[in-house]
């Protein structure tokens, strides 16, 4: 279907008062032990992950459309210029995830939307940020349409947009973390999930937060070619191969460690998972990640986990050693080692998708 011609002067200055504003937020995730087993080629899996701040945010300002065909103005985060879009346009232009979500849910007749996304996490950090943005966006759009979604519905819809609408490779764990928040143990019969929230006592939570370190490695996650190699290898070996079983087991050990309040065992499960990632393909634990691991070892860290599927760039979660000052000493050593390495402070986010109608600014 061809897109209608642009209306002269559109997008408008959006200086008028919106009818309403919907703000939707969702956390990112780190320490995803068992990642790779939440995919179609693994068929069944177990994943442990931790939802954390910084949150991603989607703000949707709602206006009257006044008959304009281009009824959506997308304002992406970063330096990207805003652009107008016809919501029924089947072609993906600049931001396929945002555009596909808008097309799937739709824009109510007679309304125009300004959709603004923001995040303090760099793009391509391998922390499930894209999934979190999609979860927040579908939650916000559903609220605009007066059809609010529960967390499990939002997670399933966000995953379907990536896989069914766009045809991308995507596991299911990131959307669960964004929609539910907290610490979760996820059993997967792809694409179905059974989610077990992992309870944590306050002293254990406080210690875990005081020791978690998220390090962005200075460049966006860039490893699609390696991932395709790994997928072909795993598809050929079957869902019960040793590598995938090792990853599943590391998720179970991480869950059991947290339930027992044993952060030493959690750190060992993180290390085991990173080793299992390297056995899938050595480049899944990139050169920069190995440099940070060496620094972590030298400064008494209890664990390290390359976030996401791994590869060049992205980020790594560290579990600093116990004791006052251990985390700060480790962070300072990493930042001295390479100016590209960036520490991103995190806190556990026990709230997942949260959408509110706000008074227009």
C-alpha positions, 0 to 999 in steps of 0.5 A: 500500500503506498504511503499518502503524500506528506502534508505541507508543513507536517510535522507541525511544531507541536506547540499546542497543548496535548489532549493527554500524555502517557508515560511508560517506563521499563527496566533493562536486564543484566546478569542473564545466566542461561541466555541462548537457551530462550530461543527457538533453536534451543526449544527449551531453556532456563534463564536467570536475570536481574532487572535494573535501572536505569529505566527506559522511558517512552512518552506519548503526547496525544493530539487531535489529528485534524485529518492529517494522514501522517499521524505519528511523529517519532522522536528517537533518543540520541541525535536522530532527527524526529520524523513523521510516519503514517501509522499504517505504512507497512514499510520499515523506515528508520526505527523498525521496532518503534514503527512495527509496534505502532503498526501492530497496535494502531492509532485510534481514529482522530488522534495524532501521537508524538512518541518520544523515547529516552534511555541513559543506557547506550544503544547496543549495550546488550542489556535488553534495552531494545526489548525494554523500549518495545515493552514500554512502547506497547504498554503506552500505546495500549493505554492510549487505545484504552486497552491496557496490557498486563505484564505477560501480555506486554512481554509476549506482544513485544517479542512477537513484534520482533520475531513475527512482524520483523522476522528477527532472531530474539529470545524471550527473556529480555521482554520478561525482565522489562515487563515484570521487573525484579529477579526472575528464573524463567523456564522456557518452552519456546515461545511460552514461558513460566516465570518464577520471581526469585525472592530475596531478603533485604540484607542480601538485596543490599549487599548484591546492589552494593557489589553489582557493577555494569561496565559498557565496553565502549562500542555497540554490540556488533556480532551478528555474523558470529551469532549466525554461526553459533545458531547454525552450529546449535541448530545442527547439534540439537537442543540438548547439546552439552553447551546449551545444557551448561548454560541451563545449569548455570541459570539454576545455580544462580537462582539457588545461590540467590535464594540461599543468600550465597553471593559467592555461589552466584559469582561462580555461576556467572563465571561458569556461564561466561565460560559456557558462552566462550565454548559456544564460540570464543569470540562471544567473549570479546577482547575488551570483555576479557580485559575487564575480566582480567582486571576484575580477577586482579581486584578480587571480584567474585563473578563476571558475566558477559551480558546478552549473547556476547560478542564484540562490544556490549557490556559485562556485569561484575560482582565486586568483592565484598567489603567497603570500597571494593566496588569503587576500587574496581570501577576506578581501575577499569576506567583508568584502563581504557577511557572507552569503558564506562561504569553505568550505576545500577539498582535492582528494579522490582517494578517492571512495566509502569504506565501512567497518564500525566497532566500535559506539560 
